[in-house]
Amino acid sequence: MIVSGTVVADAETTVEDGAVVTDGDEIAFVGRRSEAVDRYPDHERRSFDIVAPGLIGSHVHSVQTLGRGIADDAPLLEWLEEHVLPLEAAMGPEATRTAATLGYMECLASGVTTVLDHLSVNHAAEAFEAAVETGIRGRLGKVLMDYDAPDGLQEDAEEGLRESERLIEEYHGAADGRIRYAVTPRFAVSCTEACLRGVRELADAHDGVGIHTHASENRDEVATVEERTGERNVEWLHEVGLTGPDVTLAHCVWTDERERAILAETDTRVVHCPSSNMKLASGVAPVEDYLDRGVTVGLGNDGPPCNNTLDPFTEMRQASLLAKVDDRDATALPASTVFEMATAAGATAAGFERVGALREGYRADVIGLSTDSPRATPVHDPVSHLVFAAHGDDVRFTMVGGDVVYDGGAFAAVDADAVTSRASAFAAELTDD
C-alpha cells in the first residue's frame, strides 16, 4: 500500500508530498510520493493530510476503561483504594474482556498502535485475547499483589507468579510477535520482597520478557515504602532487582539525586504521565533532568479513571505545557522532544524494536490524519501541529504491522457498537450503589 501526504517520519524528518510504502508487515519505502508511485505502480493508494508513525502508549490501564470518571477529585491512594481497586475486584472475565477491547479501540482510533498495558490481578487472559483480536501491538501483564490488597485482588505471591508464567507460555510472542509479556507487580506498596524478587527471577527465566510497574508517583507512596523498607522507592526496587533496561517504571515523580543516578546507571526506562499526575495532584516529574542524564522517557496516558482519555495527542500537549510552566521556561520540552517521547522513546520503553518511526525495514505501523478543520488550519510545522493542535479524533487511518485495523471510523476486527453497548451495561452494573 502507498500511504501519502505530508510524512512525519520521525521527530526530525518531514517529507512534503511524501509517501510510505508498505510490503507485508514492513515499510519498504519512505520518500517522495512521485517516486513511490513510479516504483510501486500496482500498489493500492491512500492519501491523508499528515502521515505519521503509530504512537506508543507506554503506560496504560486498558481494563480500567469501565471506571472512566468514577473517581474524580481524589488523591492517588484514596483514588486507588476506595474506587479503582474495588472496581477491578468486582470485574468478571466478560467485563474484563469488554473493558480491554474498549481501551484498545480508543487507542487505535486515536493513533496509538502500541501499548505497554498494566492489567489487573484477575482475568488477564481476557485482555490478551482482546489485544490479539483488535490488532493492537502490545506488551501486557497480569498484576501481582500479595500484600495489603483489597479482597478479591490479594493473592499468594507464588500462585501469582505461577499464573504469570502460564500467561507467558501462552501469549509471549503471540500473533507473530505482536503480543509480548511484562511481569507486572502493582507497586512496592502492595508487594512483598519475596514477590518482587520473584518477579526478577521470572523475567530472567524467559527471553524477551520485561518488567512493568509503578514507582514514586506520590509522596505518600514514597513515605509508605520508606517506612516499610528503610529505603526510598526506586532504591528499594533496585535492591530487589527491579531496575535495568528490561524494566519500565511509570511516573517517577518523587525521586532524589541518588534514585535518578540509579535510573541512569541501570538504563531503566521511565514513563511520564502528565495528565494523570496533574489530575491526582501527584506532582511534576523531572522529565528534563531524566533526559539530561540519558534516561529513556516514554509517554503514557495512565488509565481512564485518572485522565480521563487515552488520547495520545492530549498527552503530548500536556507534557510540553506542564514542563514550560513548571520551569518558567518557554523552551522546555519542545515539540520535537515530546514527539520523540511518544514514538521512538516510547517504543524503547514498551520493549519493541523497529517501531516508533517511519523507516525502511521498520514495522508498518502507520497512521493518517486529517487537517480539515478550523482548529487544524493552517499547518506551518507538522510536528508542532501533532503535539499542540491535533486531537485523537483527527486520526482517520491506523495500520499495525501492515494490517489496516481502523479506517474512516470503522474497526476491522470488532463491532464497535456492540462493544460500547456492553461496556456501558457492565459499567452501570459495577458502579451501581
C-alpha positions as CSV (number, residue, x, y, z in Angstrom):
1,M,0.0,0.0,0.0
2,I,1.1,3.6,-0.7
3,V,0.1,5.9,2.1
4,S,0.8,9.5,1.0
5,G,0.6,13.0,2.5
6,T,3.0,15.2,4.5
7,V,5.1,12.4,6.0
8,V,6.4,12.9,9.5
9,A,8.9,10.1,9.5
10,D,10.3,11.0,13.0
11,A,10.8,14.0,15.2
12,E,13.4,15.5,12.9
13,T,12.3,14.3,9.4
14,T,9.4,15.6,7.4
15,V,8.7,14.9,3.7
16,E,6.3,17.2,2.0
17,D,4.2,15.5,-0.7
18,G,5.7,12.3,0.6
19,A,4.7,8.6,0.9
20,V,5.2,5.5,2.9
21,V,5.1,2.2,1.0
22,T,4.3,-1.0,3.0
23,D,5.1,-4.5,1.9
24,G,3.6,-7.2,4.2
25,D,4.3,-6.2,7.8
26,E,7.2,-3.9,7.0
27,I,7.9,-0.5,5.5
28,A,9.6,-0.8,2.0
29,F,10.0,2.9,1.2
30,V,9.8,6.4,2.7
31,G,10.2,9.4,0.4
32,R,8.6,11.5,-2.3
33,R,5.2,10.4,-3.4
34,S,6.1,10.7,-7.1
35,E,8.9,8.2,-6.6
36,A,6.7,5.8,-4.6
37,V,4.1,5.8,-7.4
38,D,6.8,5.2,-10.1
39,R,8.4,2.4,-8.1
40,Y,5.2,0.7,-7.0
41,P,2.6,1.4,-9.7
42,D,0.4,-1.5,-8.8
43,H,0.1,-0.8,-5.0
44,E,-3.2,0.4,-3.5
45,R,-3.1,4.1,-2.8
46,R,-4.4,6.0,0.2
47,S,-4.0,9.7,0.9
48,F,-4.1,11.8,4.1
49,D,-3.1,15.2,5.1
50,I,-0.5,14.0,7.6
51,V,1.1,10.6,7.7
52,A,3.0,9.6,10.9
53,P,4.3,6.7,12.8
54,G,1.9,4.9,15.1
55,L,2.1,6.5,18.6
56,I,3.2,4.5,21.7
57,G,1.1,4.4,24.9
58,S,4.0,3.2,27.1
59,H,1.8,3.1,30.3
60,V,-1.9,2.5,30.1
61,H,-4.6,0.6,32.0
62,S,-7.0,-0.8,29.4
63,V,-9.1,-2.7,31.9
64,Q,-9.9,0.5,33.8
65,T,-12.0,1.9,31.0
66,L,-15.2,1.0,32.8
67,G,-14.2,3.3,35.6
68,R,-13.9,6.4,33.5
69,G,-15.0,9.3,35.6
70,I,-15.8,7.4,38.8
71,A,-13.0,8.8,41.0
72,D,-12.6,12.4,40.1
73,D,-11.1,14.9,42.5
74,A,-9.4,12.3,44.8
75,P,-5.7,11.9,45.6
76,L,-3.8,8.8,44.5
77,L,-4.1,6.4,47.4
78,E,-7.7,7.3,48.1
79,W,-8.5,7.1,44.4
80,L,-6.9,3.7,44.2
81,E,-8.1,2.1,47.4
82,E,-11.6,3.4,47.5
83,H,-12.6,3.4,43.9
84,V,-10.3,1.8,41.3
85,L,-9.2,-1.4,43.1
86,P,-12.8,-2.3,44.2
87,L,-13.9,-1.9,40.6
88,E,-11.2,-4.2,39.4
89,A,-12.0,-6.7,42.1
90,A,-15.7,-6.8,41.0
91,M,-15.0,-7.3,37.3
92,G,-15.6,-10.8,35.9
93,P,-14.0,-12.3,32.8
94,E,-16.5,-10.9,30.3
95,A,-16.4,-7.4,31.8
96,T,-12.6,-7.5,31.7
97,R,-12.6,-8.6,28.0
98,T,-15.0,-5.8,27.2
99,A,-13.1,-3.2,29.1
100,A,-9.8,-4.1,27.4
101,T,-11.4,-4.2,24.0
102,L,-12.9,-0.8,24.6
103,G,-9.5,0.6,25.7
104,Y,-7.7,-0.8,22.6
105,M,-10.4,0.6,20.3
106,E,-9.9,4.0,21.8
107,C,-6.2,3.7,21.4
108,L,-6.3,2.6,17.7
109,A,-8.9,5.2,16.8
110,S,-6.6,7.8,18.4
111,G,-3.4,6.7,16.6
112,V,-1.9,4.5,19.2
113,T,-0.5,1.4,17.6
114,T,1.5,0.0,20.6
115,V,0.7,-0.2,24.3
116,L,2.5,-1.2,27.5
117,D,-0.6,-2.3,29.4
118,H,-0.8,-2.7,33.2
119,L,-3.8,-5.1,33.6
120,S,-5.3,-6.4,36.8
121,V,-4.9,-9.4,39.1
122,N,-7.8,-11.3,37.7
123,H,-8.8,-12.5,34.2
124,A,-5.6,-11.2,32.5
125,A,-6.0,-13.7,29.7
126,E,-9.2,-11.9,28.6
127,A,-7.2,-8.8,27.9
128,F,-4.6,-10.7,26.0
129,E,-7.4,-12.2,23.8
130,A,-8.7,-8.7,23.2
131,A,-5.3,-7.4,22.1
132,V,-4.9,-10.3,19.7
133,E,-8.4,-9.7,18.3
134,T,-8.3,-5.9,17.9
135,G,-4.9,-6.0,16.2
136,I,-3.0,-3.7,18.5
137,R,0.6,-4.2,19.3
138,G,1.2,-4.6,23.0
139,R,3.2,-5.8,25.9
140,L,0.8,-6.8,28.6
141,G,1.0,-8.3,32.1
142,K,-1.1,-9.7,34.9
143,V,-0.9,-7.6,38.1
144,L,0.7,-9.1,41.2
145,M,-0.5,-8.0,44.6
146,D,0.4,-10.1,47.7
147,Y,0.4,-7.5,50.5
148,D,-2.2,-5.1,51.9
149,A,-4.5,-5.5,48.9
150,P,-8.4,-5.5,49.0
151,D,-10.5,-8.6,49.0
152,G,-10.6,-10.1,45.6
153,L,-7.2,-8.8,44.5
154,Q,-4.7,-10.1,47.1
155,E,-3.2,-13.5,46.2
156,D,-0.3,-15.6,47.3
157,A,2.9,-14.5,45.6
158,E,3.9,-17.9,44.4
159,E,0.5,-18.5,42.9
160,G,0.5,-15.1,41.2
161,L,4.0,-15.8,39.7
162,R,2.9,-19.3,38.5
163,E,-0.1,-17.8,36.8
164,S,2.1,-15.2,35.2
165,E,4.4,-17.9,33.9
166,R,1.3,-19.7,32.4
167,L,0.4,-16.5,30.6
168,I,4.0,-16.0,29.4
169,E,3.9,-19.5,27.9
170,E,0.6,-18.9,26.2
171,Y,0.9,-15.3,25.0
172,H,4.5,-14.1,24.9
173,G,5.3,-13.9,21.2
174,A,1.7,-14.5,20.1
175,A,0.2,-13.0,16.9
176,D,3.6,-13.3,15.2
177,G,5.4,-11.4,18.0
178,R,2.8,-8.6,18.1
179,I,1.9,-9.5,21.7
180,R,4.6,-9.7,24.4
181,Y,4.7,-10.1,28.1
182,A,5.8,-7.9,31.0
183,V,5.8,-9.2,34.6
184,T,3.7,-6.6,36.4
185,P,3.8,-6.0,40.1
186,R,1.3,-3.3,41.0
187,F,3.8,-1.3,43.0
188,A,6.1,-1.7,46.0
189,V,3.3,-0.8,48.4
190,S,1.3,-3.9,47.6
191,C,4.1,-6.4,47.0
192,T,6.3,-8.2,49.5
193,E,10.1,-8.5,49.0
194,A,9.6,-12.2,48.1
195,C,7.1,-11.2,45.4
196,L,9.4,-8.5,43.9
197,R,12.4,-10.8,43.9
198,G,10.3,-13.5,42.2
199,V,9.4,-11.0,39.5
200,R,13.0,-10.6,38.6
201,E,13.6,-14.4,38.6
202,L,10.6,-15.0,36.4
203,A,11.6,-12.3,33.9
204,D,15.2,-13.6,33.7
205,A,13.9,-17.1,33.0
206,H,12.1,-16.1,29.8
207,D,13.9,-14.4,26.9
208,G,12.4,-11.0,25.9
209,V,10.0,-10.8,28.9
210,G,10.1,-7.3,30.6
211,I,9.0,-5.9,33.9
212,H,6.5,-3.0,34.3
213,T,5.4,-1.4,37.5
214,H,4.7,2.0,39.2
215,A,7.2,3.9,41.2
216,S,7.4,7.2,43.2
217,E,4.1,8.6,41.8
218,N,3.0,10.2,45.0
219,R,4.8,11.4,48.2
220,D,2.6,9.2,50.4
221,E,3.6,6.2,48.4
222,V,7.2,7.0,48.8
223,A,6.8,7.5,52.5
224,T,5.0,4.2,52.9
225,V,7.7,2.3,51.1
226,E,10.4,4.0,53.1
227,E,8.6,3.2,56.4
228,R,8.4,-0.5,55.4
229,T,11.8,-1.0,53.9
230,G,14.1,1.8,55.1
231,E,14.7,2.9,51.6
232,R,13.1,5.2,49.1
233,N,11.0,3.7,46.3
234,V,13.5,3.4,43.4
235,E,16.3,2.5,45.8
236,W,14.2,-0.4,47.1
237,L,13.2,-1.6,43.6
238,H,16.9,-1.5,42.7
239,E,17.7,-3.5,45.9
240,V,15.3,-6.3,44.9
241,G,16.4,-6.3,41.2
242,L,13.7,-4.3,39.5
243,T,15.9,-1.9,37.6
244,G,17.6,-2.3,34.2
245,P,16.9,-1.9,30.5
246,D,14.1,-4.5,30.7
247,V,12.3,-2.5,33.5
248,T,9.8,0.2,32.8
249,L,8.7,2.4,35.8
250,A,5.6,4.6,35.4
251,H,5.6,8.1,36.9
252,C,8.9,8.5,38.9
253,V,7.7,11.9,40.1
254,W,9.3,12.0,43.5
255,T,12.9,10.8,43.1
256,D,16.0,12.2,44.7
257,E,19.5,12.5,43.4
258,R,20.6,9.0,44.3
259,E,17.5,7.5,42.7
260,R,17.9,9.5,39.5
261,A,21.5,8.3,39.3
262,I,20.3,4.7,39.7
263,L,17.8,5.1,36.8
264,A,20.6,6.5,34.6
265,E,23.3,4.0,35.6
266,T,21.0,1.0,35.1
267,D,19.3,2.2,31.9
268,T,15.9,1.8,33.5
269,R,13.1,3.2,31.4
270,V,10.7,5.8,32.7
271,V,7.2,6.8,31.5
272,H,5.8,10.3,32.0
273,C,2.0,10.5,32.6
274,P,1.4,14.3,32.9
275,S,-2.4,14.4,32.8
276,S,-2.7,11.7,35.5
277,N,-0.1,13.4,37.6
278,M,-1.9,16.7,37.4
279,K,-5.4,15.3,38.0
280,L,-4.3,13.3,41.0
281,A,-2.2,16.2,42.2
282,S,0.8,13.9,42.4
283,G,3.3,16.4,41.2
284,V,5.5,17.2,38.2
285,A,8.0,14.6,37.1
286,P,11.6,15.8,36.5
287,V,11.5,14.8,32.8
288,E,14.2,17.2,31.6
289,D,16.5,16.1,34.3
290,Y,16.0,12.5,33.3
291,L,16.6,13.3,29.6
292,D,19.8,15.2,30.5
293,R,21.0,12.1,32.3
294,G,20.3,9.9,29.3
295,V,17.3,8.2,30.8
296,T,14.8,6.9,28.2
297,V,11.4,8.6,28.9
298,G,8.2,7.5,27.2
299,L,4.8,9.0,27.4
300,G,1.6,7.4,28.7
301,N,-2.0,8.3,29.4
302,D,-2.2,6.0,32.5
303,G,-5.9,4.9,33.0
304,P,-9.3,6.4,32.1
305,P,-10.3,7.0,35.7
306,C,-7.3,9.4,36.2
307,N,-7.1,11.0,32.8
308,N,-10.0,10.6,31.5
309,T,-9.0,9.6,28.0
310,L,-6.4,7.5,26.1
311,D,-5.8,10.3,23.6
312,P,-2.0,10.5,23.0
313,F,-2.2,13.9,21.4
314,T,-3.7,15.4,24.5
315,E,-0.8,13.8,26.5
316,M,1.8,15.3,24.2
317,R,0.4,18.8,24.6
318,Q,0.1,18.4,28.4
319,A,3.7,17.2,28.7
320,S,5.2,20.2,26.9
321,L,2.9,22.8,28.6
322,L,3.4,21.3,32.1
323,A,7.2,21.4,31.7
324,K,7.1,25.0,30.4
325,V,5.1,26.3,33.3
326,D,6.9,24.3,35.9
327,D,10.3,25.6,34.7
328,R,9.0,29.0,33.8
329,D,10.8,28.4,30.6
330,A,9.1,28.5,27.2
331,T,11.8,26.4,25.6
332,A,11.3,23.4,28.0
333,L,10.3,20.1,26.3
334,P,9.9,21.4,22.8
335,A,7.5,19.7,20.3
336,S,10.3,17.6,18.8
337,T,11.3,16.1,22.1
338,V,7.8,15.3,23.1
339,F,7.1,13.7,19.8
340,E,10.2,11.6,20.3
341,M,8.8,10.5,23.7
342,A,5.5,9.5,22.1
343,T,7.2,7.5,19.4
344,A,10.8,6.1,19.3
345,A,11.5,6.6,23.1
346,G,8.0,5.1,23.8
347,A,8.9,2.1,21.7
348,T,12.0,1.5,23.7
349,A,10.1,1.9,27.0
350,A,7.5,-0.6,25.8
351,G,10.2,-3.0,24.7
352,F,9.6,-3.1,21.0
353,E,12.2,-2.7,18.3
354,R,11.7,-1.3,14.7
355,V,8.6,0.7,15.7
356,G,8.1,4.4,16.6
357,A,9.4,5.8,13.3
358,L,8.7,5.5,9.5
359,R,11.8,4.0,8.1
360,E,12.6,1.3,5.6
361,G,12.7,-2.1,7.4
362,Y,10.6,-0.9,10.3
363,R,7.2,-2.4,11.1
364,A,4.4,-1.0,9.1
365,D,2.7,0.9,12.0
366,V,1.3,3.9,10.2
367,I,-1.4,6.5,11.0
368,G,-3.1,9.0,8.7
369,L,-4.7,12.2,10.0
370,S,-7.0,14.9,8.6
371,T,-6.3,18.6,8.9
372,D,-9.7,19.5,7.5
373,S,-11.0,21.7,10.4
374,P,-10.6,25.3,11.6
375,R,-8.5,24.1,14.5
376,A,-6.0,22.4,12.1
377,T,-5.7,25.4,9.7
378,P,-3.0,26.4,8.9
379,V,-0.3,23.8,9.5
380,H,3.1,25.6,9.4
381,D,5.0,22.9,11.2
382,P,3.6,19.3,11.1
383,V,5.4,18.2,14.3
384,S,4.2,21.3,16.2
385,H,0.7,20.6,14.9
386,L,0.8,17.0,16.1
387,V,1.9,18.0,19.5
388,F,0.0,21.2,20.2
389,A,-3.1,21.2,18.0
390,A,-4.1,17.7,16.9
391,H,-6.6,15.5,18.6
392,G,-7.2,11.8,18.6
393,D,-10.3,12.2,16.6
394,D,-8.3,13.7,13.7
395,V,-7.0,10.2,13.0
396,R,-8.7,8.6,10.0
397,F,-6.5,5.6,9.4
398,T,-4.4,3.2,11.6
399,M,-2.3,0.4,10.4
400,V,-0.5,-2.1,12.6
401,G,2.1,-4.4,11.1
402,G,0.7,-3.8,7.6
403,D,-2.9,-4.6,8.6
404,V,-5.4,-1.8,8.5
405,V,-7.2,-2.0,11.8
406,Y,-9.1,1.3,11.8
407,D,-10.3,3.1,8.7
408,G,-12.6,6.1,8.5
409,G,-14.4,5.4,11.8
410,A,-14.7,1.6,11.4
411,F,-12.7,-1.1,13.1
412,A,-11.6,-4.1,11.1
413,A,-12.0,-6.8,13.7
414,V,-14.6,-5.6,16.2
415,D,-18.2,-4.4,16.3
416,A,-17.8,-1.0,17.9
417,D,-21.5,-0.5,18.7
418,A,-21.7,-3.9,20.4
419,V,-18.6,-3.3,22.5
420,T,-19.7,0.2,23.6
421,S,-23.1,-1.2,24.5
422,R,-21.7,-4.0,26.6
423,A,-19.2,-1.6,28.2
424,S,-22.0,0.8,29.3
425,A,-24.0,-2.1,30.7
426,F,-21.1,-3.5,32.7
427,A,-20.1,-0.1,33.9
428,A,-23.6,0.6,35.2
429,E,-23.7,-2.7,36.9
430,L,-20.3,-2.4,38.5
431,T,-20.8,1.2,39.8
432,D,-24.4,0.8,40.9
433,D,-24.5,1.8,44.6
